Amino acid sequence: MLNVFKKDKLKTYKLETHEKDDFMPDWLEDSLPEGQLMIDVYQTGEKIIVKSTMAGVDPDNLFISLNNNILTIKGRREHDSQVEEGECLLQECYWGSFSRSVVLPEEIESKKIDAVLENGVLTISLEKKYKDKQIKVKIKS
């Protein structure tokens, strides 16, 4: 499952799902070193929520996938201007490709994933498949 963002009327970006593998953006094939994305992950009774700051990231430069309970977020933050090496006094911001994968603790309803990029914060809501249902396993003897 491949996902990209589309801008809606409210100036937010929402996740759109694509099933074809040929939809993968060209920049994902770059073999450049990647920075690690910082994330927050928490849960409610019905959902797992993943949040991350995305200041300066164009939604076209984000890729989110879910594969066997592993959520992967990849992206690229492009520098808007090039500064000569001798002119840079301090550089703390990370520019370039980044990614993060996290193993989710429960199965997810793959058709009920919502991701919104608003005010520089990415929020991914993943609906749990079994929502507080306990599965009883019968033990054979």
FENDABEL-V58836 format. One record per backbone hydrogen bond with DSSP energy under -1.0 kcal/mol. CO is the residue of the C=O (numbers start at 0). NH is the residue of the N-H. If there is no record, write none. Layout:
# FENDABEL-V58836
CO_NH + CO_NH
This chain:
# FENDABEL-V58836
1_17 + 3_15 + 5_13 + 7_10 + 11_7 + 12_116 + 13_5 + 15_3 + 17_1 + 19_22 + 20_23 + 24_27 + 25_28 + 26_29 + 34_98 + 39_50 + 41_48 + 45_127 + 46_43 + 47_125 + 48_41 + 49_123 + 50_39 + 51_121 + 53_56 + 57_60 + 58_61 + 60_75 + 62_73 + 64_71 + 66_69 + 68_103 + 69_66 + 70_101 + 71_64 + 72_99 + 73_62 + 74_97 + 76_95 + 83_86 + 95_76 + 96_34 + 97_74 + 98_36 + 99_72 + 101_70 + 106_128 + 108_111 + 111_126 + 113_124 + 114_14 + 115_122 + 116_12 + 117_120 + 119_53 + 120_117 + 121_51 + 122_115 + 123_49 + 124_113 + 125_47 + 126_108 + 129_132
